[in-house]
């Protein structure tokens, strides 16, 4: 089974992936594109740019589209990066149709998307971190993309909530 964990930054996606893989050792975790790219020498801007998220979307799509004969757990989904790109309302958005096509093509290979929302109270939180506003915006956008199927992708999506152990149980029940 090919599972992608989706959510805004600092929602517990990686913790969920790691604990689930400990309990289900048949699953291979594919690390988040950002960390893979940084380990390969990619330098990202601070604050992140449209191009930073676009390159992560392309990498995420390539990872998700790669053939695999094992059960895979992707820490992030191409749809995540589309949500981040949508946050650049004042940017030149001519590339978004191309990005949507990349997402649409790549997510066909995903059996299940696990949406990890920002909860109230916030279980992970970022305090007054400068990216907390972006985090909330991306969370709302992902909710629309995944749960309300605003993109018309018809994906199999489950929303998980609670402690990381509760989230793992919810995922294991799928």
Residue pairs with C-beta under 8 A, 6 or more apart in sequence:
1 71
1 72
1 111
1 112
2 64
2 68
2 71
2 72
2 74
2 109
2 110
2 111
2 112
3 27
3 71
3 72
3 73
3 74
3 110
3 111
3 112
3 113
3 114
3 171
4 64
4 73
4 74
4 76
4 77
4 107
4 110
4 112
4 113
4 114
5 13
5 16
5 17
5 73
5 74
5 75
5 76
5 77
5 113
5 114
5 116
6 13
6 76
6 77
6 79
6 80
6 113
6 114
6 115
6 116
6 142
6 146
7 13
7 80
7 115
7 116
7 117
7 118
7 139
7 142
8 80
8 83
8 118
8 134
8 135
8 136
8 138
8 139
8 142
9 126
9 131
9 134
9 135
9 138
10 124
10 125
10 126
10 129
10 135
11 116
11 117
11 118
11 124
11 139
12 116
12 123
12 124
12 164
12 167
13 32
13 75
13 76
13 116
14 32
14 75
15 164
16 114
16 116
16 160
16 164
16 167
16 168
16 171
17 29
17 73
17 75
18 29
19 164
19 165
19 168
20 27
20 73
20 168
20 171
20 172
21 27
21 28
21 29
21 73
23 168
23 172
24 71
24 172
26 70
26 71
27 70
27 71
27 72
27 73
28 68
28 70
28 71
28 72
28 73
29 72
29 73
29 75
30 63
30 72
30 73
30 74
30 75
31 75
32 75
32 76
33 56
33 59
33 60
33 63
33 76
33 81
34 44
34 56
34 76
36 59
36 63
37 44
37 55
37 56
37 59
38 44
42 55
44 52
45 52
47 130
47 131
48 84
50 85
50 88
50 91
50 92
50 95
53 81
53 84
53 85
53 88
54 81
54 85
54 95
54 99
56 81
56 84
57 78
57 81
57 82
57 85
57 99
57 102
57 103
58 102
60 74
60 76
60 77
60 78
60 80
60 81
60 106
61 78
61 102
61 103
61 105
61 106
62 106
63 74
64 74
64 77
64 78
64 106
64 107
64 109
64 110
65 105
65 106
65 109
74 110
77 107
77 110
77 113
78 102
78 103
78 106
78 107
79 103
79 107
79 113
79 142
79 145
79 146
79 151
79 153
80 138
80 142
81 99
81 103
82 96
82 99
82 100
82 103
82 145
82 151
83 138
83 141
83 142
83 145
84 134
84 138
85 93
85 95
85 96
85 99
86 96
86 141
87 134
87 137
87 138
87 141
100 151
103 151
103 153
104 151
104 153
107 113
107 153
107 155
110 155
111 156
112 156
112 157
112 158
112 174
113 146
113 155
113 156
113 157
113 158
114 157
114 158
114 159
114 160
114 171
115 142
115 143
115 146
115 147
115 157
115 158
115 159
115 160
116 160
116 167
117 139
117 142
117 143
117 159
117 161
118 124
118 135
118 136
118 139
119 161
119 162
123 162
123 163
126 132
126 135
129 135
144 150
145 151
145 153
146 155
146 157
146 159
147 157
147 159
149 155
158 170
158 171
158 174
160 166
160 167
160 170
160 171
161 167
161 170
162 170
